[in-house]
Amino acid sequence: MSVIGIVCEFNPFHNGHKHLIDSVKQRGDVIVCVMSGNYVQRGEPAIFPKDVRVEMALKCGADVVLELPFVYATSSAEIFARNAVKILDAFGCDKLAFGTEMADINGISNAVDIFLGNDFDDKINMYLYQGLSYPVARQKAFDEYDCSFDISSPNNILAVEYVKAIRQLNSEMMPLPIKRIGAGYNDDFAYDDFASATYIRKLINAQETYENYIPENIFDIYVDTISKGLFLDKDKYNLIALTLLRDKVGSNLSSLANMAEGLENRIENAVKNSTNMYEILENIKTKRYTYSRLSRAILSMMFGVTSNDIMISVPYCRMLGFNTNKSTEIGVLIDNCKLPFVVNYSDFTKYDNPEIKRVFELENKSTDIYSLMLNTCSVCSKEMTYSPRKV
């Protein structure tokens, strides 16, 4: 039996995700997904609440879903990957599977060598000094080396960051790259029965059909969730985000995560002179910063996430859901987990650990606000009443 880890957002779950799970799961294996909660790495709220996405995953082959806390789920690819890998390693995974455009483990390993090299960061900084965005500066620095692996796509970058994290954590997990099929990460179209999560979100918001691009057995979950209004309302998100951001105007923003080189001043000016999130992003956009980087900085401002917060190494492992058919195997993994294991809110209260308290505080705060962003608002304190979903 293998315990296979997958880092995911499932925003929302689709055929490509099912393909990844089916590609690596053999009889008896345990699939452990560490999933972003109610916000995702591009700096936005998820389209569906995390409990809905957990149920989708469990019905499509996942055996355990653990949480990647808000503070890491909305950070850079490096912080996102490092803390996700730490959770999976602590839970006892012996393999890490991930989708990539190039399922070339040698190429990925060579890219990691470059990323960890003594002069790579210096080369990046040289290009940053020229006013280039971080992804462009990183690509230009990478191009100076002899490596066939392509780091231009988000999935390939994450692949490199996952393997880099495995090395840095001295983990014994074996990387298991799986070549992605169908539409690309941000493609605004479908390819046969495969569509990106970006495209599916667009179809949902436009009230157009998406049935062909998701596993048949979770179609009813989609329908039920949407009929109940448990999906992100972009107009509400705009209003709530602006309210939180305007409340922060005039406060000290320099200590917040993802702020640098006066970016906090640009954001503050944009907040004062904009009426929606699109305007804010347009008013602060330069060739130096990507939209995702700016969106993450805005989330940091909304919720008061500091640079110190994102440097906390993930302090706990939290269960979001599990497959009852694997209860015995999962119980053994929980007993041997190398991090404090949390199932219910009462578990959080047992630990007199300031880092656990801070990470959960941000989780709780962000979820309370997320619950107001849904088409049908839900009540407060959802994190304190959350119990793992069982399938």
Secondary structure as GFF3:
##gff-version 3
##sequence-region A 1 391
A	DSSP	beta_strand	3	8	.	.	.	ID=ss1
A	DSSP	alpha_helix	15	24	.	.	.	ID=ss2
A	DSSP	beta_strand	30	36	.	.	.	ID=ss3
A	DSSP	beta_strand	39	40	.	.	.	ID=ss4
A	DSSP	beta_strand	44	45	.	.	.	ID=ss5
A	DSSP	alpha_helix	50	59	.	.	.	ID=ss6
A	DSSP	beta_strand	64	68	.	.	.	ID=ss7
A	DSSP	alpha_helix	70	73	.	.	.	ID=ss8
A	DSSP	alpha_helix	77	90	.	.	.	ID=ss9
A	DSSP	beta_strand	95	100	.	.	.	ID=ss10
A	DSSP	alpha_helix	105	115	.	.	.	ID=ss11
A	DSSP	alpha_helix	120	129	.	.	.	ID=ss12
A	DSSP	alpha_helix	134	142	.	.	.	ID=ss13
A	DSSP	alpha_helix	154	168	.	.	.	ID=ss14
A	DSSP	beta_strand	174	179	.	.	.	ID=ss15
A	DSSP	beta_strand	190	191	.	.	.	ID=ss16
A	DSSP	beta_strand	194	195	.	.	.	ID=ss17
A	DSSP	alpha_helix	197	205	.	.	.	ID=ss18
A	DSSP	three_ten_helix	211	213	.	.	.	ID=ss19
A	DSSP	three_ten_helix	216	218	.	.	.	ID=ss20
A	DSSP	alpha_helix	219	227	.	.	.	ID=ss21
A	DSSP	alpha_helix	234	248	.	.	.	ID=ss22
A	DSSP	alpha_helix	263	272	.	.	.	ID=ss23
A	DSSP	alpha_helix	277	284	.	.	.	ID=ss24
A	DSSP	alpha_helix	291	303	.	.	.	ID=ss25
A	DSSP	alpha_helix	307	310	.	.	.	ID=ss26
A	DSSP	beta_strand	317	322	.	.	.	ID=ss27
A	DSSP	three_ten_helix	324	326	.	.	.	ID=ss28
A	DSSP	alpha_helix	327	335	.	.	.	ID=ss29
A	DSSP	beta_strand	341	342	.	.	.	ID=ss30
A	DSSP	alpha_helix	345	349	.	.	.	ID=ss31
A	DSSP	alpha_helix	354	373	.	.	.	ID=ss32
A	DSSP	alpha_helix	382	385	.	.	.	ID=ss33
A	DSSP	beta_strand	389	390	.	.	.	ID=ss34
###
